[in-house]
């Protein structure tokens, strides 16, 4: 009996030694515009990102997270719900209207995404497992820079390399701040070159649209996303999904984060299996 307990003890000891506790580190305030770029004081202040990543793990997935705030406010963040999940999270800050135009904000988001593609391997990440997400204005930015391939093409990156786009309550029509710049009211819908809807295409990365309750959401945010999902499917994009979180308004991030993680894990497994 003593010998059995001793053998069991050795097995448990070995399992404990083999079990890797993932440790995390954060590198803060990294400029994502490369050296040599013309940076004024405001660009230096705002165009930075924080990288939260596993230190003792390799080939992990990365979520680029764009904060909300209507393109006029907000600060970069690494959401608590995404920490300790075996992935890296990149919280991005960007310039804000009215100091810059909405088009400049999209350029910032694109530059930050390109930076992650070019540098995530230095932290141990897999550049084939980069996901783009964010809430509200952040979701809008993620869709714009992925669906309009011209933004990342400037950095010699094919937008189809993005593993998945997972916007939370993102505008799919032209953002209301960009419309405001033109003197257009919030309730007057516009779909032009600053609308993700303008760039529906069959070959885009998988798109998971998550919104709050249609009766509680900001303006017509659910309906925008429902139309986006419909048009993507009509365009031949079969990897578009829409989830409406009943009972939640525009600030619907709490129940949405587990859905994001589920999608990241699903796509990661799918990509890894395909590569193997």
Secondary structure in CASP SS format (residue, H / E / C, confidence):
PFRMAT SS
TARGET T0000
AUTHOR 0000-0000-0000
METHOD secondary structure of the structure
MODEL  1
X C 1.00
X H 1.00
X H 1.00
X H 1.00
X H 1.00
X H 1.00
X H 1.00
X H 1.00
X H 1.00
X H 1.00
X H 1.00
X H 1.00
X H 1.00
X H 1.00
X H 1.00
X H 1.00
X H 1.00
X H 1.00
X C 1.00
X C 1.00
X C 1.00
X C 1.00
X C 1.00
X E 1.00
X E 1.00
X E 1.00
X E 1.00
X E 1.00
X E 1.00
X E 1.00
X E 1.00
X C 1.00
X C 1.00
X C 1.00
X C 1.00
X C 1.00
X C 1.00
X C 1.00
X C 1.00
X C 1.00
X H 1.00
X H 1.00
X H 1.00
X H 1.00
X H 1.00
X H 1.00
X C 1.00
X E 1.00
X E 1.00
X E 1.00
X E 1.00
X E 1.00
X E 1.00
X E 1.00
X C 1.00
X C 1.00
X C 1.00
X C 1.00
X C 1.00
X E 1.00
X E 1.00
X E 1.00
X E 1.00
X E 1.00
X E 1.00
X E 1.00
X C 1.00
X C 1.00
X C 1.00
X C 1.00
X C 1.00
X C 1.00
X C 1.00
X C 1.00
X C 1.00
X C 1.00
X C 1.00
X C 1.00
X C 1.00
X H 1.00
X H 1.00
X H 1.00
X C 1.00
X C 1.00
X C 1.00
X C 1.00
X C 1.00
X E 1.00
X E 1.00
X E 1.00
X E 1.00
X E 1.00
X C 1.00
X C 1.00
X C 1.00
X C 1.00
X C 1.00
X C 1.00
X C 1.00
X C 1.00
X C 1.00
X H 1.00
X H 1.00
X H 1.00
X H 1.00
X H 1.00
X H 1.00
X H 1.00
X H 1.00
X H 1.00
X H 1.00
X H 1.00
X H 1.00
X H 1.00
X H 1.00
X H 1.00
X H 1.00
X H 1.00
X H 1.00
X H 1.00
X H 1.00
X H 1.00
X H 1.00
X C 1.00
X E 1.00
X E 1.00
X E 1.00
X E 1.00
X E 1.00
X E 1.00
X E 1.00
X E 1.00
X E 1.00
X E 1.00
X E 1.00
X C 1.00
X H 1.00
X H 1.00
X H 1.00
X H 1.00
X H 1.00
X H 1.00
X H 1.00
X H 1.00
X H 1.00
X H 1.00
X H 1.00
X C 1.00
X C 1.00
X H 1.00
X H 1.00
X H 1.00
X H 1.00
X C 1.00
X C 1.00
X C 1.00
X C 1.00
X C 1.00
X H 1.00
X H 1.00
X H 1.00
X C 1.00
X C 1.00
X E 1.00
X E 1.00
X E 1.00
X E 1.00
X E 1.00
X C 1.00
X C 1.00
X C 1.00
X C 1.00
X C 1.00
X C 1.00
X C 1.00
X H 1.00
X H 1.00
X H 1.00
X H 1.00
X H 1.00
X H 1.00
X C 1.00
X C 1.00
X C 1.00
X C 1.00
X C 1.00
X C 1.00
X C 1.00
X C 1.00
X C 1.00
X C 1.00
X C 1.00
X C 1.00
X C 1.00
X C 1.00
X H 1.00
X H 1.00
X H 1.00
X H 1.00
X C 1.00
X C 1.00
X C 1.00
X C 1.00
X C 1.00
X C 1.00
X C 1.00
X E 1.00
X E 1.00
X E 1.00
X E 1.00
X E 1.00
X E 1.00
X C 1.00
X C 1.00
X C 1.00
X C 1.00
X C 1.00
X C 1.00
X C 1.00
X C 1.00
X H 1.00
X H 1.00
X H 1.00
X H 1.00
X H 1.00
X H 1.00
X H 1.00
X H 1.00
X H 1.00
X H 1.00
X H 1.00
X H 1.00
X H 1.00
X H 1.00
X C 1.00
X C 1.00
X C 1.00
X C 1.00
X C 1.00
X E 1.00
X E 1.00
X E 1.00
X E 1.00
X E 1.00
X E 1.00
X C 1.00
X C 1.00
X C 1.00
X C 1.00
X C 1.00
X C 1.00
X C 1.00
X H 1.00
X H 1.00
X H 1.00
X H 1.00
X H 1.00
X H 1.00
X H 1.00
X H 1.00
X H 1.00
X H 1.00
X H 1.00
X H 1.00
X H 1.00
X H 1.00
X H 1.00
X H 1.00
X H 1.00
X H 1.00
X H 1.00
X H 1.00
X H 1.00
X H 1.00
X H 1.00
X C 1.00
END
